[in-house]
C-alpha cells in the first residue's frame, strides 16, 4: 500500500473541530515529512507470503504511516511518545486507545494529526518536552500527560489509565525494562486484556508488586521473558500469591513468537507485523493494530517464515524503513531461509568452467515424454554470466520441501530475452546431494530434475500449487530424459 503524505500541507484541518490552522503559523514547530518514504505496494512471490512495508525515513515518519494505516478514518484518542528515548512509552500501546505518534517535540505530521482528536502524552518533560503541550494548547487540541517519576512509575500510571477505562484486568503483564528498553514489552503491545508493568531494581519490583495487588487481576500475572529476564524468585515476589505464568523463549525473537501464540488463544488474528528486535521505537508503534500480532525479527529474518505458516498468517507488514529491517530480512521472513542456501543457489547456477554454456532448447513432445508439446527457447536461461547473476536471479522461497532436513530453494531466473524460468535447487545445503531441478515458468505445468538418483521422488511448487513427480533427468553435462517418476 502506498501512503501519500503531502510534502508541506497548506492547511491543517482538525476533523470535526471546525477550525483550520495555516501551515505558516506552525513554522518552527513543523518540519514536513520528507519525500521517498519506504512504504510500498504489497508484493507476493511464488511460495511466499504477501508482504508490504510501512517505513519512513525515521521513526517519526514511520509512526505517522502506521497511524494512517491502522486508523484510516481517524481516532478519538492518540498517544504521543518520545522518538529519542521511548522507554517510558513501551507499555502504552496496550491501552488500545489509538495510534502512537513519535515526536521530538518539534516535528509533527499534520496530515495524521488532522484525523485525531485527544492527545495523551506519555512520559515526563524529559521524554516529551513541554513544547508538545504548548503546540496542542495553541491549536485547540485537548491533551493530557501520563507520567511518573521514572519509566516504571510511568508504566504504573499507564496501568491506572488502563483500569479507569476497562475496569478489572484479566491479567497484569510484567517484565524487566532496563537500558534501551524491553523488547518483550513491545511484543506484547497487542494485548488488550491487561496493562503492562515494568521493573529493574528491587525497589521498583516491590512497587510493581504493590500495583499488581491494587489492580486485582482476575486470572493472575503473566511474566514476559525467560528466566534470564525475570527469575522465578522475582516472579513469585511480583505475583504476591496470585497465580502466575511465563511467556518466554530462548531469545527475544522466540519470546515474541510465544507471546503471539498467547494472544491468538483469545483473538482471531491472521496478520503479522514484523518489527526489529533492536529498534524498539519503530516496533512500539505496531501495537496500534488490532488485526494481527507483533513478531520481532533477527537481522537476517530467519525463523519468521516458519512461525508465520504455523499460525496461517495471511501476510506480513514490515514496520520501519530499510535501515531498521533490511530487504533481505523482510524477504527471508516472507519466503523462508535455510542457512547456506543462498550461497549454494548462486554457486549451482554458475557453470564450473565457463560463463556461457547452457541455452534452453525447444523441447517437442518426444523429448518431454508427452508432458507438454513444447518448451519455448530462452537463450542463457540455464546458466548466467557471473556479472549478471545479481540482476537476473532472485531467490523467492527457501524451505525443506521434502522434509529431509536439508534446505531447498525456489529461484526466479530472468533470461536475456525477457522470458523467465523457475528453478528449484534441491538439497542445496547437503554437499553430497547437489540436486538441481528446473521448472519452466511460462505455464508452470511441468518440471524436471537434474539428479544422481533416477528413482528420486519429489514434490515441487508451481504457481502456488504442489506439482507431483513428473520427470527426472541426470546431470551428465547434457541433460538426459528418463521415464517420468510417479
N, C-alpha and C positions, 0 to 999 in steps of 0.2 A: 504494500500500500504506500502511495506517495502522499505525504502530508505536506501541503503547501503552506508555508509561513511567509507573509509579506516581509520584504526586506526592511521597510520602515513604514508602518501603518500611519496614515494621515489622521485617523480618527480612532479613539478608544471608546467604544460603546459598551456600557455595562448592561447586560441583558436584564430587562425588567425593571431597571432603576430609573430610566427616563432621563439620563444625562449623558453627555459626551465630553471628553477632555481632549483638547488639541495635543497632538504629539509634541508640538513645540514647547508646551508647558512642562513637559517631562524631561527636558534637556538636563543632563547631568545625573538623572536617575535611571534613564532608559538607554540601553545600548541594544539596537535591533539584532535579531538573530542573524548570524552570517548565512550566506547562501551556501548551498552544497552540503547540507546535512546528509548523513549517510543512510537515510531510510530509503527503502526501495520496494518494488513490487514483489509479491510472493513468487518464489521460484520453486519449481519441482523438477527434479531429475529422476531418471529411471531408477526405481528401487529406493528412492529417498523420501523422507518426509517433506511436506511443504514447509518452506522456510521464508521468513521475511525478517527485517531488521528495523528497529526504532532506535536510531542513534544519531545524535547531533555531534557537533564539533567539540562539545564539552558537556559536562553533566547537567548544567543548567538547561541547555538546549534539549538534551535527552528527556529531562523531566517534563518539558513542555510538550514534546511529541507523544510521550506516554499519556499525559493528561488528555490530549486531544483524541487519542485512540480509545482510552478507557471510558471517557465521558464525552462522547461526541455532541451530546445535547446540553452539556454543562452540568454543574453540580452546585447544590445549595451551599456546601462547605468545601473547603480545601485546606490542606496543611502546607505550611511554609517551613523549610528546614535549611540549614547551612550547607552550602556547596563546598565549603572549605573543610569543615570538620563536622560531619553529620552524626557523630556517635550518639548525641543526645536524642536524635530523632529515630534511631533504628527501630524502637518498639512502636512508633506512631502509626505505621500503616495498618496495624491490626485494628485500629479504631474503625476502619471501613467507612470513614466519613466522606471520602473523596480522594482526589489525586494529591500527590505530594510534589510540590514545586520547590526546586532547589534555587537558592539565591545567594549572592554575596552582599545583599542589602542595597545594591546599587542598580543591578541589571534585572529587568523584568520582561517577561514575554507578554506583551499587551494583548496579543491575539488570543492567548489562552485565558488570561485574566478576564477578558470580555465575556466569557461564558461561565464565570464563577462568581460566588457571592460573598460568603463569610469566611474570613481568613483566620486560621489558628496557627500562630507562630509557635514552633516547638523549640524549646531551649531558651536560655537567657540571652542577654545582650552580647555576651561574649561569643555566642554561636551565631545568632541572627541579630545584627545591630539595630539600635533604636530607629535608624533611618527607615527601616521597613514599616514601623508603626507610623512614622511621620508621613510616609508615602500613602498608606491606606487612609489615614485620617484626612489628609489633604484632598483625597479624591472620593471621599464618602463611602469607603469600603469598610463594613463592620469588621472588627478584628479583635482577637483575644490572644493572650500569650499563655502557653502551658510550659511551666518551667519549675526547676528545683535548683538546689544549691550545687548539684553536680549531676552527672549523667544518670546515676542510679535514682536520685530523688526526682529527676525529671521523668524517668520511667514510672516511678510511683505516682506522680501527678497525672501522667497519661492513663495509668490504670484507674485512677479515681474518675477521670473523664469517661473512660470506658464504662465503668459501673454506673455512673449517673445516667448514661444513655441506655444501657442494655440491662441493668439490674444485676442479679447474682450471676457470676460467670459459671460455666460448666467446668472449666479448668483455669488454672493460672500457669503460664509458661515461664520458666526461669532459666537463665543462662549467665555465664560469665561474660562481661563486656569490658575487656581491658584493651589498652593500647589503641590501635586504629579502629577497634570496634569488633562486634561479634558477627561472624558470618551466619551463625545459627539463628540469631535474631532476625536476620534478613530473610533467611529461607522460610521462616515460619510466619512472615508478614502476611501471608494469605489467609491465616486462620481468622475466624470470626466468632469463635465461641469462648474467648477469654483474652485477657490482656497479657502483656509480656513484661516481666520484671528482670532486672539485671543486678549483678553484684560483682565486686572484686575483692575487697578486704573483708576480714571477719566482721567489722562493724557494719559494712554495707550488707553483708549476708544476714546479720541479725535484723537489720531494718527491713530487708526483703521478707524475712520470715514473719515479722510482725504485720507487714502489709498483707501477706497471704492470709494470715489469721483473720484480719479485718474484712477481707473480701469474701471469705467463706465459700470457696469453690465447691460446687455440688459433688464433683467426681474426683477432686484432688488436684495434685500438682504434676506437671509434665516437665521433666528436666531435658534441656536441649544440649546435645553434645555428648561425647563419650566420657568415660571416667577420667580421662586426662584433662577434660574441660571442667567438669563438675564431678567431684568424687562422690562415692556412695555416702560417706560420712557427711559431706556437705549437703547432699540431697536430703538426708534424714533431718538435719537441722532445719533446712528450709521448709520441709513438709510439716514439721511440728506435730507429728502424729497423724496427719492426713495420709491417705493413700497416695503413692507416687509411682511414676513410671518414667522410663528414659527413652528418648528418641535420639539415637546416636549411631554413628558409623565409624569406620576406620579413619576417615578424614572428613573435612568439611563438605566435600562433594558427595560422599556416601551419606553423610548426615542429612544433606538436603534431599536426597532420594528417600530416606526413611521418613522424613517429615512430610514429603509429598504423598507418600502412601498413607500416612496418618490422616492427612486432610481428605484424601479420596475415600476414606471409610465412611465419611458423613456427607461428602459433597460429590455430586456428579460433575466432574470437570475433565475435559479432554485435551486441553491445550497446555503447552509448556512455554514458560517464559524463561529464557536462558540468560543468565547473568554471570559476570565474572565472580570468581571466588575471592578476588582480592580488591577490586574496585567497588567497594560496598556502597558508595553513594549512588552509583548508577543502578546497582542491584536493588537498593532500597525502594526506589520508586515503582518497581514492578508489583509491589503489594497492592497497588490501586486496582488491579484487575480482579474480577470476581469469577472469571470463567476458566481458570487454569491454576497451575501450580508453578512455583519457582524452583528451578534447578540451577545449582551453581556449577559452572564448568571449569575443569582444569585448563591450562593454557593450550593443550592440544585437542580439546573437545572429546577425549576418549570417554567411554562408558555411557555417554548420554544416549546414543542411538539404541543401545540395548535396553536401557531403562524406559525410554520413550515407547518402545514396542511392547514392553511388559504392561504398560497402562493403556495401550491402544491410543496413543496420542494422535490427534488429528493434524498436528503441525507444531512448528517451533517458531517463536518470535524472539530474536536476539535483542537484548536490551543493552544499548551502548554502542558507540562507534567502533571502528575497526582497530583503534588503538586500545580499546578495552577488551573486546572479544574479536579476535582476528578472523578473517575469512576462512582460513584453514580450520580453525577451531569450530566455526559455525558449520562448515561443510562436513567435517567429521561427525559433529553432533547429529546432523540431519541424515547422514548417509552411512555412518559406521566407520570404525577404524580398527585395524588389527596391526600391532607393531610390526614393522618391517615390510609391510605390503607395498607401500608407495615405492620404495627403492626397487623392489623386485619387479613391479609392474614396468617401470621405466627400463630396467635392465633387459627384461624379456621382450620389450617392443623394439629394441635395437639389435639388429643382426650382428653377430660377433665379428665378422670380417670386413664388412663394407657398409657404406652408408645407404646405398640404394640396391636392394636385392629383389624383393618380392613385389609383384603387382597382382592385383586381384583380377583373375581371368574371368571370361564369360563361361558360366557353367550351364551346360544343357541338361536335359532330364536324365541322360545316361550317366553323366558324371555325378549328378546329385542323387542317383539311385531313386529317382522319382519323387524326391522330396519337394522340389519346386521346378518349374520349367527352366528358369534361367536365373543367373545372378548378374546384375549389371557390372560392367567394367568400372574400376576405380583405381587408376594408377597410383602407386605408392601408398595404398591403403593398408598394407600389411606391416611394412617396416618403414619408420620415418627417419629422415635425416636428424642427426643429433641436435643441430641448431634449430630445428623446428619442433622438437618434442614438446617444449613447454607451450607452444602456440596451439598445437593441434591435438593434444591428448588431455583429456580430463577424466580423472578417477571419480566416478559418480556414486559408487557404493562399495563398501568393504564389509564382508561378513564371512561366516563359516557356513556356506550354503549346505554342504553335505554333512555337517556336524562331525567332522573327523578330527577336530582340534587344531586345524590349520586354516589360516585366513584365505578367503577368496576375494576377488575384486571384479567389479564390472567397470569397464573403461569405455568412454565415448570417444571415438577416434575420428577426427575430421580428415578427409583425403584432400589432395591438392585441387581436385576439380569441384570441390564443394559438397560431394556426397559424404556419407558417414557410415561407419561400421561400429557396432557394439562388440566389444571383446570381453570375454570372461577369463581372467587369469586365475587358474585353479591351483590351490595349494602353493601359493606364491611364497609362503614363509617356510616351506619344507624343501630344502635343497635337494633332497633325494627324489622329489616328485615335481619337477618343473613343468607341470602340465599347462598348456595354453589352449583355450577354446576361442573360436571365432563365431560371432553371431551377426549376420547381416542385418543392418538397421533399417533397410528400405521398407520392409514389410514385417519384420520381426517374427516370421512364422517358421524359421528353421535354424538349426545350429549344428556345428560340428566341432571336433576337438582334436588338437594335437596331443598325443599321449603315448606313453610307452606300454600301455595296457590296452589291448584291443577289446577286452571284455569289460572295460570300465562302465559303470552305470552312474548316472548323474542327473541332477535337475539344474536347469538354468532359468534365469529370469529374463523374460522378453515382454516388453511393453507392460510391465507390472504384473504379468501372469507367469506362473511356473510352466515351463515347457519340458516335457518328458523326453528323455533319451532318443535322439533322432539318428545321429550318425557319428562315427568316430573315424578319425584319420590319424596316421602315425607321422611323427616328425622325423623324416629322413632327408631333410633339405627340400625335397619336392613333396608336397602333401600326397598321400595315397589314400583313396577312399576305401573304406571297409564296409562290411554289411552293417546296416542300421542295428543298433542295440536297443532291446526293449520294445 
